[in-house]
Amino acid sequence: MSKRGLQPSDLYNIKCVGNADVSPDGQWLAYVVQRFDEKKDKALTDIHLCNLRTMETKRITSSGQDSAPRFSPDGRRLAFKSSRNDKSQLYILDLTGGEAWLVPTEEAVGGDPVWFPDGKQIAYTASVFSQPEDWEPYPGAPAYDRERLAASAQRDGKEKGTDADKKPENNVKVVTRLSYRRDGVGYYDYRRRQVFVTPVPETTPLSDLKPASRQITNGDFDHGPPTISPDGRYLVTSVRRSPTADYDLKSDLWLWDLVSGEMYWLYDAPGPVSSPLWSPGGRVIAFTGHDNSCNVSTTTDLWLLELAGWLEELASGKKPQPLTVQHARNITHPFDLPFGAHGGAELRLGGTSKFWVDDRLYFLMSQRGAAGIYQTDDKGQVEAVLVDPNLAITSMAGGGSSLVYTASQPNRLEELYLYAEDGAQALTNINAEFMAEIALADWEKITYESEPGVNIDGWIVYPINYEAGKRYPLVLLIHGGPHSAYGPAFLFSAQIFAARGYAVLFTNPRGSTTYGQEFTCAIDKNWGVLDYADLMAGIDTVIERGLADPEQLFAHGWSFGGYMSCWLVTQTNRFRAVCGGAVVSNLLSGYGTSDIIWADEYEYGGQPWRDYEHLLQHSPLGHVHKVETPFMLLHGENDLRCPIGQSEEFYAALRRLGKPAVMIRYPGEYHGLRRPIHRVDRYERLLAWFDYYRKDNRQ
């Protein structure tokens, strides 16, 4: 049977794996499988369980709304989140048998469940309204505002009943904070993310449980995922308590004594910190963060904080001063590489990037677009475990002697693997039946010189049925960020273009991460100069290799890639057609309308009232009169990161100038498209747009 290439509708046929956890003894693996349901028009997730000794695997949930599996400390139970009853709640499954049972909470569970070491409690985060009785949103607000806003926040954004049941409602939004909304979340509604703890029976209860959670943190602050001390007495979380938290990045670590109820400032950080993780020995906490030396461009590092002395002082009855950066050990900084995975597949679920096994901390660190697995002791001695520049690792999990990770390549979908020194063993092959009829295009990594001494990495995906010596239309894919990266990962978009006869190039121009701090900061406050040069040099390289037809060049990017798509057509007429998604076209109006004003101010290079000319000079809209290339805009109407006004401005200017342009608006979508029907539509429109302008279609 002849094989075919991928097409946009195949999104409904591909499953993703990730969000894995390994039992403490290393015998069991729990992971999530995601599929896109065409009829329901949403992603569905279920949990699977694999015996790592026998390799037997079975699906253990089937609601399509289950995620975040986490083993209890004794490995006998599995906690997970599920929205099967309309609200995200905790469930427990006894692995010796029986059905999953609900641990009810009044509030919708937000973050992943965190077990206490004795297995009798679980901590989690939830966004709640918890302002005092005398609170008012602003001085001089109507007296009814508190009750009205509290009721709105407590609904968790969900309306109940039919239209006929609803009464007229004053749904006015009151905005008093600089940071008052978040892409993918919406408006904050005066809720703050707090940490809660709920008791968990050690055996399956005989009757339904009643909500019994208690709120640990409080105040008008957002708290991150918690970590629990090995003795179960202390809880640590990151929190932004600074009065300038809405426009700077600083956060700190705070500790709660769960016996006395007292809270203590544990770590006074120079910049953002997140994801604390207590070592099993109790002497060290690992966390991620940076010193804010380059603002949002600063490389995120992995740190170890020695706690023994501080805890001893606390136990003696004293109130210790917060630890500072002088007390923390930066593990990744000596390598000038970022913590975590940065070049992952387009279709992926993700998962954890660090975990402890005894006194060893395993973590991901990325170089030249590819993440490797490393380990360190609590003193910071780093050793490589698995580093492969041609493998895109995106997450990992471990327990006992078992180390599991997710990985892909440009012509291989992401799957789960069990690490071994003599080679990895595939644990999943969930797309085997479907992929038996699919041909995936070959690929190659290239490195080219953009200017003397500046080497840029890129990846080529060849057309299906490629013939050496023949030139092909070329699609340039541009990543977002700008401080992200491509890597040797599976890109669904690249494969559907290759199946239609295009060669595809994706690169990491200056501004990308995983190449050191200097490389990442190279475009700060200067978008559209060095990055543009690096992208065009990549195209010239592929032309010089005899692969790309210089008369058939196309480009597409999303977010910052959308900015660069707009910028390309204002600087050159070499492209036959371009498509920008979730674009930024005007740095002046982008300021203050995005949900990340603190990033825009630094990235763009100023404030509109002080740096007007600079911002306009680096805005595609300031050069729109030069555009001759047919341009298509794709944008979610609810995008809060790069608001749709950015596309509207560019589109209006192009049409007023009589240029060929079209704008596609996706109702209800944030910055990234969530609904499968919209994701498929995006790819269909890209192919149709580029196909229409291909030279061989328009003789």
C-alpha positions in Angstrom: 0.0 0.0 0.0 1.4 3.4 -1.0 1.8 5.9 1.8 0.7 9.5 1.8 1.9 12.7 3.5 0.2 14.4 6.4 -2.7 16.8 5.8 -4.3 19.3 8.1 -7.2 17.1 9.1 -4.8 14.5 10.4 -4.7 16.5 13.5 -7.7 14.5 14.5 -5.8 11.2 14.0 -2.6 12.1 16.1 -2.4 11.5 19.8 0.0 13.1 22.2 1.6 11.7 25.3 3.2 13.4 28.4 2.6 14.8 31.9 4.1 11.6 33.2 4.9 10.5 36.8 6.9 7.4 38.0 6.1 5.7 41.3 8.7 6.0 44.0 9.9 2.4 43.6 10.3 2.9 39.9 7.9 0.1 38.9 4.9 2.1 37.6 4.5 4.9 35.0 1.4 7.0 34.8 1.0 9.3 31.8 -1.6 11.3 29.9 -2.8 10.6 26.3 -4.4 13.5 24.5 -6.5 13.2 21.4 -8.5 15.8 19.4 -12.2 15.0 19.1 -13.7 16.3 15.9 -17.3 16.0 17.0 -16.8 17.6 20.4 -14.2 20.1 18.9 -11.9 19.9 21.9 -8.9 18.0 23.2 -9.7 15.0 25.4 -7.2 13.5 27.9 -7.1 10.2 29.7 -4.6 8.6 32.0 -2.7 5.4 31.2 -0.7 3.1 33.5 2.4 1.1 32.5 4.2 -1.6 34.5 7.9 -0.8 33.8 8.9 -4.3 34.6 6.4 -6.2 32.4 5.7 -3.4 30.0 2.0 -4.0 30.3 0.0 -0.9 29.7 -3.7 -0.1 30.2 -5.9 3.0 30.2 -7.2 3.7 33.7 -9.5 6.7 33.1 -11.9 7.4 30.3 -13.8 10.6 31.0 -11.6 12.5 28.5 -11.0 15.2 31.2 -8.3 13.7 33.4 -4.8 15.0 33.8 -1.8 15.5 36.2 -1.4 12.0 37.6 0.8 11.9 40.7 1.7 8.8 42.8 1.3 8.7 46.5 4.6 8.4 48.5 3.9 4.6 49.1 3.0 4.2 45.4 -0.3 2.5 46.1 -2.6 5.4 45.1 -2.7 7.8 42.2 -4.0 11.4 42.6 -5.2 13.3 39.5 -7.3 16.2 38.4 -10.5 15.9 36.5 -13.2 18.2 35.2 -15.6 15.4 34.6 -18.2 17.1 36.9 -17.9 20.6 35.4 -15.3 21.8 37.9 -11.7 20.8 38.2 -11.4 18.5 41.3 -9.1 16.0 42.8 -9.6 12.2 42.4 -7.8 9.3 44.0 -7.4 5.8 42.4 -6.4 2.9 44.5 -4.0 0.9 42.2 -5.0 -2.4 43.9 -8.5 -2.1 42.5 -11.7 -0.1 42.4 -13.0 3.1 40.9 -11.5 6.5 41.3 -13.1 8.5 44.1 -13.6 12.2 44.6 -11.9 14.4 47.1 -14.3 17.3 47.0 -13.2 20.9 47.4 -15.3 24.1 47.4 -12.8 25.7 45.0 -11.8 24.6 41.6 -8.4 22.9 41.8 -5.8 24.7 39.7 -2.3 23.3 39.9 -1.1 19.7 40.0 -1.7 17.8 43.2 1.2 17.7 45.7 1.3 14.8 48.2 2.4 15.2 51.8 5.2 12.7 52.6 2.9 10.7 54.9 0.3 10.3 52.1 -2.5 11.7 54.3 -2.9 15.2 52.7 -2.6 16.8 49.3 -1.7 20.4 48.6 -2.9 22.3 45.5 -3.5 25.8 44.3 -6.8 27.5 43.5 -7.8 31.0 42.5 -10.3 32.4 45.0 -11.8 35.7 46.2 -10.6 36.3 49.7 -10.7 40.0 50.4 -11.6 41.3 53.9 -15.1 42.5 54.7 -14.2 46.2 54.5 -12.5 45.8 51.1 -13.5 48.1 48.2 -12.0 47.9 44.7 -11.1 51.6 44.8 -11.8 54.6 47.0 -15.2 56.0 46.2 -16.6 52.8 44.7 -20.4 52.1 45.0 -21.2 50.1 48.1 -22.5 47.2 46.1 -19.3 46.6 44.3 -17.7 44.3 46.9 -20.6 41.9 46.9 -21.1 42.0 43.2 -17.4 41.4 42.4 -17.1 38.7 45.0 -20.1 36.8 43.5 -18.6 37.1 40.0 -15.2 35.8 41.2 -16.7 32.9 43.1 -18.5 31.6 40.0 -15.1 30.6 38.5 -16.2 32.2 35.3 -19.0 29.8 34.7 -22.6 30.7 34.1 -25.3 28.2 35.2 -28.9 27.7 34.0 -30.6 28.7 30.7 -31.0 32.1 29.3 -34.6 32.1 30.6 -33.3 31.5 34.1 -30.8 34.4 34.1 -31.7 37.7 35.6 -30.3 41.0 34.4 -26.8 41.4 35.8 -24.5 44.3 36.2 -21.4 42.7 34.7 -19.2 45.8 34.7 -15.5 45.0 35.0 -13.7 47.2 37.5 -10.0 47.6 36.7 -7.6 48.9 39.4 -4.4 46.9 38.8 -1.8 47.4 36.0 -1.9 43.6 35.5 -5.5 42.7 35.4 -5.9 40.0 32.8 -3.9 37.0 31.5 -4.0 35.4 28.1 -5.6 32.0 28.2 -7.2 32.9 31.6 -9.1 36.2 31.0 -9.8 38.9 33.5 -8.7 38.2 37.1 -12.0 39.2 38.7 -10.1 40.0 41.9 -9.3 36.4 42.5 -5.8 35.4 43.7 -4.1 32.1 43.5 -3.8 30.6 47.0 -2.5 27.3 48.4 -4.9 24.8 50.0 -4.4 21.5 51.8 -7.0 18.8 52.0 -7.0 15.5 53.9 -7.0 12.3 51.9 -8.2 8.9 53.4 -5.6 6.2 53.1 -8.3 3.7 51.9 -11.3 4.0 49.6 -14.1 5.7 51.6 -17.3 3.8 52.0 -19.4 7.0 51.5 -19.0 10.3 49.7 -16.6 12.7 51.4 -17.4 16.3 52.4 -15.2 19.2 51.5 -12.5 19.6 54.2 -9.7 21.7 52.7 -8.1 24.6 54.5 -6.5 27.7 52.9 -2.9 28.0 53.9 -1.8 31.2 52.1 -3.6 34.5 52.0 -3.4 38.1 51.0 -3.7 40.0 47.8 -1.0 38.0 46.1 -0.6 35.1 43.7 1.1 32.0 45.0 2.9 29.3 43.0 2.8 25.5 43.3 3.9 24.4 46.8 6.5 22.0 48.0 6.3 20.1 51.3 9.2 19.4 53.7 10.0 15.7 54.2 8.6 15.8 57.8 5.4 17.4 56.5 5.7 20.4 58.8 6.6 23.2 56.3 5.2 24.4 53.0 7.2 26.6 50.7 5.9 28.5 47.6 6.9 31.3 45.4 4.9 34.6 45.8 5.1 38.1 44.3 4.5 40.3 47.3 6.3 43.4 46.0 4.2 46.5 45.6 5.6 46.8 42.1 4.7 43.1 41.3 2.4 44.2 38.4 5.3 45.6 36.4 8.4 43.9 37.6 9.4 40.3 37.7 10.6 39.9 41.3 9.1 37.1 43.4 10.4 35.4 46.6 10.1 32.1 48.4 8.0 32.1 51.6 7.6 29.3 54.1 4.6 28.4 56.1 4.8 26.5 59.4 1.8 24.2 59.2 1.9 23.5 63.0 2.0 27.1 64.3 0.4 28.7 61.2 3.2 31.3 61.0 4.7 32.4 57.7 8.3 33.4 57.1 10.2 35.1 54.3 12.6 32.4 53.2 14.4 33.7 50.2 14.8 37.3 49.0 15.4 36.8 45.3 16.9 39.4 42.9 14.4 38.4 40.2 11.7 35.9 39.5 11.7 32.5 41.2 9.3 29.5 40.8 8.7 25.8 41.1 10.5 25.1 44.5 11.2 21.4 45.1 12.3 20.1 48.5 15.1 17.5 48.5 14.2 14.1 50.2 16.9 14.8 52.8 15.3 18.1 53.7 18.5 20.2 53.6 18.1 21.8 50.1 15.4 23.3 48.0 15.8 23.4 44.2 14.0 26.2 42.3 14.2 28.0 39.0 14.7 31.7 38.4 17.1 34.4 37.4 18.8 37.5 38.6 16.9 39.9 36.3 20.1 41.2 34.9 18.7 41.3 31.4 15.0 41.7 32.4 12.8 39.3 30.5 15.7 38.2 28.3 17.6 36.8 31.3 18.3 33.1 31.0 16.3 31.0 33.5 18.6 29.0 35.7 18.3 26.1 38.2 19.3 27.0 41.7 19.9 25.1 45.0 19.2 26.8 48.3 20.8 25.3 51.5 18.2 25.4 54.3 19.7 23.5 57.2 21.1 26.5 59.1 18.1 28.6 58.5 15.7 25.8 59.7 17.8 25.3 62.8 17.6 28.9 63.6 13.8 28.8 63.1 13.5 25.7 65.4 15.4 27.5 68.1 12.6 30.1 68.4 14.3 32.8 66.5 12.9 34.6 63.4 15.6 34.2 60.8 16.3 36.8 58.2 15.5 35.8 54.6 18.3 34.1 52.7 19.7 35.9 49.7 21.4 35.1 46.4 24.7 34.7 48.3 23.2 31.6 50.0 22.0 30.0 46.7 24.0 28.0 44.3 23.4 28.6 40.6 23.7 25.2 38.9 23.2 26.1 35.2 24.8 29.5 35.0 28.4 28.1 34.6 27.2 26.5 31.4 25.6 29.8 30.1 22.6 27.6 29.1 18.9 27.8 30.2 17.1 25.4 32.4 14.3 23.3 30.8 13.3 22.3 27.3 13.0 25.1 24.7 12.8 23.3 21.3 9.9 20.9 21.7 7.4 19.5 19.3 4.3 21.4 18.1 2.1 18.6 19.3 3.1 17.9 22.8 1.7 17.7 26.4 4.9 18.6 28.3 5.5 17.6 31.9 8.1 18.1 34.6 11.7 19.3 34.0 13.2 18.4 37.3 12.8 15.8 40.1 14.7 14.3 43.0 15.6 10.7 43.5 17.3 10.4 46.9 20.1 13.0 47.0 20.3 13.3 43.2 18.4 16.1 41.3 17.7 15.3 37.6 16.9 18.2 35.4 16.7 19.4 31.8 19.1 22.0 30.3 19.1 23.1 26.7 21.9 23.8 24.2 21.5 24.8 20.5 17.8 24.0 20.5 18.0 20.5 22.1 17.4 19.7 25.8 19.6 17.2 27.5 19.1 15.3 30.8 21.5 16.1 33.6 21.9 15.2 37.3 23.5 17.0 40.2 24.0 16.3 43.9 23.0 18.7 46.5 26.4 20.3 46.3 26.0 21.3 42.6 28.3 18.7 40.9 26.7 18.3 37.4 26.9 15.2 35.3 25.3 14.6 31.8 22.9 11.7 31.7 21.5 11.9 28.1 22.6 14.6 25.6 21.8 14.1 22.0 21.8 17.2 19.7 19.5 15.4 17.2 16.8 14.6 19.8 14.1 17.0 21.2 13.5 16.0 24.8 10.6 17.9 26.3 9.9 16.4 29.7 10.9 13.7 32.1 9.9 11.8 35.3 11.6 9.3 37.5 11.5 7.2 40.6 13.7 4.4 42.0 16.1 3.4 39.2 13.6 4.3 36.4 14.1 7.4 34.2 11.4 8.2 31.6 11.3 11.0 29.1 9.3 12.3 26.1 11.2 13.0 22.9 10.6 13.6 19.2 12.5 14.3 16.0 11.4 16.2 12.8 10.2 13.0 11.3 9.2 11.2 14.5 6.2 12.0 16.7 6.7 12.5 20.4 6.6 9.3 22.5 7.7 8.1 25.9 11.0 6.3 26.4 12.7 4.5 29.3 16.3 5.5 29.7 19.1 3.0 29.8 22.9 3.5 29.5 23.0 1.1 26.5 20.0 2.7 24.7 16.5 3.8 25.3 13.4 1.6 25.2 10.2 3.0 23.6 7.4 2.8 26.1 4.6 4.1 23.8 3.9 4.0 20.1 0.4 5.3 20.3 0.2 6.5 16.7 1.5 3.3 15.1 -1.7 2.2 13.4 -2.4 5.6 11.9 1.2 6.3 11.0 1.5 3.0 9.1 -0.1 4.7 6.1 1.8 8.0 6.5 5.1 9.0 4.9 7.1 11.6 6.8 9.6 13.8 5.1 13.4 13.5 5.8 15.2 16.3 7.6 18.7 17.7 8.1 20.3 20.1 10.5 22.4 22.9 9.0 24.6 25.6 10.5 25.3 28.7 8.4 27.3 31.9 8.9 25.0 35.0 9.0 27.9 37.4 9.3 31.5 36.9 10.2 31.7 34.9 13.5 27.9 34.5 13.9 26.8 30.9 13.2 23.1 30.1 13.1 21.4 26.7 13.4 18.6 25.7 11.2 16.7 22.6 10.2 15.5 21.6 6.8 12.5 19.3 6.2 12.7 18.0 2.6 9.6 17.6 0.4 8.0 14.2 0.2 9.5 12.4 -2.8 12.5 14.8 -2.9 14.6 14.5 -6.0 18.3 15.7 -5.7 19.1 18.6 -8.0 15.6 19.8 -8.2 14.6 23.2 -6.7 11.4 23.5 -4.6 9.2 26.2 -3.2 10.6 27.1 0.3 8.5 27.9 3.4 10.4 29.8 6.2 8.9 29.1 9.6 9.7 31.7 12.3 9.4 30.9 16.0 7.7 33.1 18.7 9.2 34.5 21.8 11.4 36.0 20.7 13.4 34.2 23.4 12.4 30.7 22.5 13.9 28.2 20.1 13.4 25.6 17.5 15.1 22.3 17.8 15.2 18.8 16.3 11.5 18.3 17.1 8.4 17.2 15.2 6.6 20.1 13.6 3.2 19.2 12.3 3.2 22.4 10.1 6.6 21.4 8.5 5.3 18.0 7.6 2.1 19.2 6.0 4.1 21.6 3.9 6.5 18.9 2.9 3.6 16.7 1.9 2.4 19.4 -0.5 5.8 19.6 -2.2 7.5 22.5 -0.2 10.9 22.5 1.4 10.7 23.9 4.9 13.4 25.8 6.8 13.2 26.8 10.5 16.0 28.5 12.3 17.2 30.1 15.5 18.2 33.6 14.7 19.8 35.9 17.3 17.4 36.5 20.1 16.7 32.8 20.4 17.5 31.0 23.7 19.8 28.0 24.2 22.9 29.8 22.8 24.0 31.8 25.7 23.0 35.1 27.3 24.7 37.3 24.8 23.1 35.6 21.9 19.6 35.9 23.6 20.0 39.6 24.4 21.4 40.5 20.9 18.0 41.9 19.7 16.8 43.5 22.8 15.3 47.0 22.0 16.3 46.4 18.4 13.8 44.1 16.8 13.9 43.6 13.1 17.7 44.1 12.5 20.0 41.2 13.5 17.1 38.7 13.6 16.0 39.7 10.1 19.6 39.4 8.8 19.9 35.9 10.2 16.6 34.7 8.7 17.4 36.0 5.3 20.9 34.5 5.4 19.3 31.1 6.1 17.1 31.5 3.0 20.2 32.4 0.9 22.0 29.3 2.3 19.2 27.0 1.2 19.1 28.6 -2.2 22.9 28.2 -2.5 22.5 24.5 -1.7 20.3 24.1 -4.7 17.2 23.2 -2.8 15.1 26.3 -2.8 13.7 28.1 -5.8 14.6 31.8 -5.2 11.4 32.7 -7.1 9.2 30.7 -4.8 9.8 31.9 -1.2 7.1 31.9 1.5 7.1 32.6 5.2 4.9 32.1 8.3 5.3 32.9 12.0 3.2 33.2 15.1 3.5 35.8 17.9 7.0 37.2 17.6 7.1 35.1 14.4 4.1 37.1 13.4 5.9 40.3 14.0 8.8 39.1 11.9 6.4 38.0 9.1 5.1 41.6 9.0 8.6 42.9 9.2 9.8 40.8 6.3 7.3 42.2 3.8 8.2 45.8 4.8 11.9 45.1 4.1 12.0 42.9 1.0 9.8 41.9 -1.9 11.5 38.5 -2.4 8.5 36.5 -1.0 5.6 35.4 -3.2 3.2 35.4 -0.2 3.5 35.6 3.6 1.2 34.8 6.5 1.5 36.2 10.0 -0.3 34.8 13.0 -1.1 36.7 16.2 1.1 39.5 14.9 2.6 42.5 16.5 2.6 45.3 14.0 2.7 48.5 16.1 5.0 48.7 19.1 3.3 52.0 20.1 -0.2 50.6 20.5 1.1 47.2 21.6 2.3 48.9 24.8 -0.4 48.8 27.4 -2.8 46.6 25.4 -0.8 43.4 26.0 -1.1 41.4 29.2 2.7 41.5 29.6 3.5 45.2 29.8 6.6 44.5 31.8 8.1 42.5 28.9 7.0 44.9 26.2 8.6 47.9 27.8 12.0 46.2 27.9 11.7 44.2 24.6 10.4 47.0 22.5 12.9 49.5 23.8 11.0 52.1 25.7 7.7 53.8 26.5 5.5 55.5 23.9 5.6 58.9 25.6 9.4 58.9 25.7 10.5 56.8 22.8 7.9 57.4 20.1 10.3 57.5 17.2 12.2 54.4 18.2 9.1 52.4 18.6 7.7 53.5 15.3 11.0 52.8 13.5 10.9 49.2 14.7 7.2 48.7 13.9 6.1 47.1 10.7 3.2 49.6 10.5 5.8 52.4 10.2 7.0 50.8 6.9 3.7 49.4 5.6 3.8 51.6 2.6 6.7 49.5 1.2 4.7 46.2 1.1 4.2 44.6 -2.2 3.8 41.0 -1.0 0.3 39.3 -0.7 -0.3 39.0 3.1 -2.7 37.0 5.2 -3.3 37.6 8.9 -4.6 35.0 11.4 -5.6 36.1 14.8 -7.7 35.0 17.8 -10.3 37.6 18.7 -9.7 37.1 22.5 -5.9 37.3 22.2 -4.6 39.2 25.3 -0.9 38.7 24.6 -0.8 40.3 21.1 -4.3 41.8 20.9 -6.2 41.5 17.6 -5.9 45.2 17.1 -2.4 44.6 16.0 -3.7 42.6 13.0 -6.5 45.1 12.4 -4.1 48.0 12.1 -1.8 46.2 9.7 -4.7 44.9 7.6 -6.4 48.3 7.5 -3.2 50.0 6.3 -2.6 47.3 3.6 -6.1 47.5 2.3 -6.1 51.4 2.3 -2.9 51.2 0.3 -4.6 48.8 -2.2 -2.4 45.8 -1.3 -3.5 42.2 -1.5 -4.4 41.2 2.1 -6.9 39.1 4.0 -7.6 38.9 7.7 -8.9 35.7 9.3 -10.4 36.1 12.8 -10.9 33.2 15.2 -13.8 33.9 17.6 -13.2 33.0 21.3 -9.6 32.2 20.8 -6.7 33.5 22.9 -3.1 33.8 21.7 -2.8 30.1 20.8 -5.6 28.4 19.0 -7.4 25.8 21.3 -10.3 24.5 19.3 -9.2 21.7 16.9 -11.5 23.0 14.2 -9.6 26.3 14.3 -6.2 24.7 14.3 -7.1 22.6 11.3 -8.5 25.7 9.6 -5.2 27.5 10.2 -3.2 24.9 8.3 -5.8 24.6 5.5 -5.7 28.3 4.9 -1.9 28.4 5.0 -1.6 25.7 2.4 -4.3 27.2 0.2 -2.8 30.7 0.4 0.7 29.6 -0.5 -0.5 27.1 -3.1 -2.4 29.9 -4.8 0.7 32.1 -5.2 3.0 29.2 -6.2 4.7 29.9 -9.5 3.7 26.5 -10.9 0.1 27.3 -10.1 0.1 30.8 -11.7 1.9 30.6 -15.0 
